[in-house]
């Protein structure tokens, strides 16, 4: 009985180590990480440039604040 429990514990430990290793490899996959960062930056810039071209910044609640200088 004790050997079966030990085998199960070893198998669980090995499976857990494999899962942690694969998760670690996914985080350290620098080209994939760089692609996600580049995508996020590009989409953020797209939204900001669209707002700027449509002059939507003037409609934001902070744009009507009395301390905002309007030139």
N, CA, C and O of each residue as an XYZ file, in Angstrom:
284
protein
N       0.825     -1.194      0.000
C       0.000      0.000      0.000
C       0.869      1.257      0.000
O       0.564      2.235     -0.682
N       1.942      1.217      0.765
C       2.805      2.385      0.863
C       3.506      2.691     -0.449
O       3.720      3.858     -0.776
N       3.869      1.659     -1.208
C       4.558      1.883     -2.476
C       3.625      2.491     -3.520
O       4.068      3.276     -4.359
N       2.346      2.139     -3.480
C       1.384      2.696     -4.426
C       1.184      4.186     -4.165
O       1.121      4.985     -5.100
N       1.085      4.548     -2.910
C       0.932      5.954     -2.555
C       2.176      6.741     -2.950
O       2.087      7.882     -3.403
N       3.324      6.120     -2.774
C       4.578      6.780     -3.156
C       4.646      6.960     -4.669
O       5.087      8.003     -5.152
N       4.218      5.960     -5.409
C       4.220      6.064     -6.875
C       3.260      7.151     -7.351
O       3.567      7.898     -8.280
N       2.117      7.230     -6.719
C       1.143      8.266     -7.075
C       1.711      9.645     -6.765
O       1.558     10.577     -7.555
N       2.365      9.771     -5.616
C       2.955     11.055     -5.245
C       4.056     11.450     -6.221
O       4.173     12.617     -6.597
N       4.866     10.467     -6.632
C       5.934     10.760     -7.599
C       5.357     11.176     -8.950
O       5.853     12.108     -9.584
N       4.310     10.484     -9.383
C       3.685     10.819    -10.662
C       3.062     12.208    -10.616
O       3.154     12.966    -11.581
N       2.428     12.541     -9.491
C       1.834     13.871     -9.350
C       2.909     14.942     -9.334
O       2.741     16.006     -9.930
N       4.009     14.665     -8.657
C       5.108     15.627     -8.608
C       5.710     15.830     -9.994
O       6.019     16.957    -10.381
N       5.874     14.745    -10.740
C       6.429     14.847    -12.095
C       5.482     15.606    -13.010
O       5.925     16.421    -13.819
N       4.176     15.349    -12.893
C       3.200     16.062    -13.728
C       3.178     17.535    -13.370
O       3.076     18.388    -14.251
N       3.274     17.840    -12.081
C       3.284     19.235    -11.638
C       4.542     19.944    -12.134
O       4.478     21.093    -12.572
N       5.678     19.264    -12.066
C       6.928     19.861    -12.536
C       6.869     20.130    -14.033
O       7.366     21.156    -14.497
N       6.268     19.223    -14.789
C       6.134     19.414    -16.236
C       5.234     20.600    -16.534
O       5.527     21.390    -17.431
N       4.125     20.736    -15.781
C       3.208     21.844    -16.002
C       3.872     23.176    -15.649
O       3.720     24.159    -16.374
N       4.601     23.204    -14.546
C       5.292     24.436    -14.154
C       6.353     24.787    -15.178
O       6.532     25.959    -15.507
N       7.058     23.786    -15.685
C       8.089     24.036    -16.696
C       7.475     24.598    -17.969
O       8.023     25.528    -18.561
N       6.332     24.042    -18.403
C       5.710     24.538    -19.626
C       5.167     25.950    -19.425
O       5.214     26.764    -20.347
N       4.651     26.253    -18.228
C       4.191     27.612    -17.954
C       5.374     28.575    -17.932
O       5.266     29.695    -18.431
N       6.494     28.155    -17.363
C       7.685     28.995    -17.320
C       8.209     29.245    -18.724
O       8.632     30.356    -19.041
N       8.185     28.222    -19.564
C       8.647     28.394    -20.941
C       7.738     29.333    -21.712
O       8.207     30.076    -22.573
N       6.449     29.313    -21.418
C       5.529     30.222    -22.101
C       5.806     31.667    -21.706
O       5.685     32.571    -22.533
N       6.174     31.887    -20.458
C       6.466     33.250    -20.002
C       7.806     33.722    -20.554
O       7.968     34.908    -20.844
N       8.751     32.833    -20.701
C      10.074     33.235    -21.186
C      10.200     33.150    -22.697
O      11.304     33.286    -23.223
N       9.113     32.932    -23.404
C       9.135     32.928    -24.859
C       9.137     34.392    -25.314
O       8.081     34.981    -25.542
N      10.316     34.961    -25.439
C      10.445     36.395    -25.683
C       9.848     36.874    -27.008
O       9.238     37.943    -27.029
N       9.991     36.142    -28.106
C       9.339     36.614    -29.333
C       7.822     36.711    -29.205
O       7.213     37.655    -29.708
N       7.212     35.737    -28.533
C       5.767     35.779    -28.336
C       5.387     36.925    -27.415
O       4.410     37.628    -27.674
N       6.139     37.120    -26.355
C       5.888     38.225    -25.432
C       6.050     39.568    -26.140
O       5.250     40.479    -25.928
N       7.072     39.695    -26.973
C       7.291     40.933    -27.724
C       6.155     41.190    -28.703
O       5.770     42.339    -28.917
N       5.615     40.132    -29.299
C       4.498     40.289    -30.226
C       3.255     40.799    -29.502
O       2.553     41.666    -30.022
N       2.974     40.272    -28.310
C       1.823     40.748    -27.540
C       1.994     42.201    -27.107
O       1.038     42.976    -27.146
N       3.194     42.570    -26.699
C       3.446     43.956    -26.297
C       3.306     44.883    -27.496
O       2.708     45.953    -27.382
N       3.845     44.489    -28.637
C       3.741     45.314    -29.839
C       2.290     45.471    -30.269
O       1.881     46.553    -30.692
N       1.510     44.401    -30.165
C       0.091     44.473    -30.503
C      -0.638     45.442    -29.580
O      -1.437     46.258    -30.041
N      -0.370     45.357    -28.287
C      -1.030     46.240    -27.327
C      -0.657     47.702    -27.576
O      -1.515     48.582    -27.508
N       0.599     47.960    -27.858
C       1.033     49.332    -28.131
C       0.393     49.849    -29.413
O      -0.068     50.990    -29.458
N       0.362     49.027    -30.446
C      -0.219     49.450    -31.726
C      -1.710     49.750    -31.578
O      -2.201     50.737    -32.125
N      -2.427     48.911    -30.847
C      -3.866     49.146    -30.677
C      -4.123     50.393    -29.831
O      -5.066     51.136    -30.102
N      -3.305     50.626    -28.822
C      -3.456     51.837    -28.006
C      -3.189     53.085    -28.831
O      -3.925     54.067    -28.733
N      -2.147     53.050    -29.640
C      -1.843     54.200    -30.493
C      -2.938     54.427    -31.528
O      -3.249     55.570    -31.864
N      -3.518     53.348    -32.031
C      -4.602     53.476    -33.004
C      -5.798     54.187    -32.386
O      -6.393     55.064    -33.011
N      -6.149     53.814    -31.168
C      -7.272     54.468    -30.482
C      -6.970     55.937    -30.232
O      -7.816     56.798    -30.477
N      -5.768     56.228    -29.745
C      -5.416     57.618    -29.440
C      -5.362     58.490    -30.697
O      -5.830     59.629    -30.683
N      -4.798     57.962    -31.774
C      -4.735     58.767    -32.994
C      -6.116     58.962    -33.605
O      -6.387     60.002    -34.205
N      -6.994     57.968    -33.459
C      -8.367     58.127    -33.946
C      -9.085     59.194    -33.142
O      -9.782     60.039    -33.705
N      -8.917     59.158    -31.810
C      -9.535     60.191    -30.967
C      -9.014     61.573    -31.337
O      -9.773     62.540    -31.398
N      -7.701     61.653    -31.584
C      -7.105     62.949    -31.914
C      -7.620     63.446    -33.266
O      -7.933     64.628    -33.407
N      -7.709     62.569    -34.249
C      -8.152     63.004    -35.576
C      -9.629     63.387    -35.578
O     -10.037     64.239    -36.367
N     -10.432     62.782    -34.718
C     -11.846     63.129    -34.634
C     -12.127     64.207    -33.584
O     -13.280     64.577    -33.365
N     -11.089     64.701    -32.948
C     -11.178     65.740    -31.915
C     -12.109     65.307    -30.774
O     -12.931     66.089    -30.297
N     -11.963     64.055    -30.352
C     -12.786     63.545    -29.266
C     -12.217     63.867    -27.890
O     -12.898     63.680    -26.882
N     -10.978     64.348    -27.835
C     -10.402     64.708    -26.545
C     -11.138     65.891    -25.924
O     -11.190     66.018    -24.701
N     -11.698     66.745    -26.751
C     -12.415     67.904    -26.221
C     -13.736     67.514    -25.567
O     -14.320     68.307    -24.828
N     -14.208     66.307    -25.832
C     -15.469     65.849    -25.246
C     -15.283     65.073    -23.950
O     -16.266     64.695    -23.313
N     -14.057     64.833    -23.558
C     -13.805     64.119    -22.316
C     -14.174     64.996    -21.134
O     -14.053     66.217    -21.226
N     -14.623     64.411    -20.017
C     -15.012     65.215    -18.857
C     -13.880     66.082    -18.317
O     -14.138     67.173    -17.807
N     -12.650     65.630    -18.414
C     -11.544     66.431    -17.886
C     -11.246     67.631    -18.789
O     -10.570     68.564    -18.355
N     -11.731     67.629    -20.028
C     -11.459     68.748    -20.939
C     -12.254     69.979    -20.552
O     -11.864     71.092    -20.904
N     -13.364     69.811    -19.834
C     -14.158     70.963    -19.431
C     -13.797     71.450    -18.029
O     -14.496     72.291    -17.464
N     -12.727     70.935    -17.477
C     -12.300     71.348    -16.143
C     -11.823     72.801    -16.206
O     -11.161     73.187    -17.169
N     -12.150     73.613    -15.192
C     -11.784     75.034    -15.230
C     -10.286     75.297    -15.216
O      -9.851     76.372    -15.630
N      -9.487     74.345    -14.752
C      -8.050     74.573    -14.699
C      -7.354     74.206    -16.002
O      -6.158     74.458    -16.150
N      -8.070     73.624    -16.938
C      -7.485     73.264    -18.219
C      -7.456     74.509    -19.085
O      -8.484     75.141    -19.326
N      -6.262     74.851    -19.550
C      -6.120     76.048    -20.378
C      -6.591     75.752    -21.791
O      -6.186     74.753    -22.383
N      -7.431     76.597    -22.328
C      -7.899     76.459    -23.703
C      -7.308     77.589    -24.522
O      -7.639     78.759    -24.330
N      -6.449     77.227    -25.416
C      -5.804     78.250    -26.252
C      -6.392     78.264    -27.625
O      -5.975     79.060    -28.467
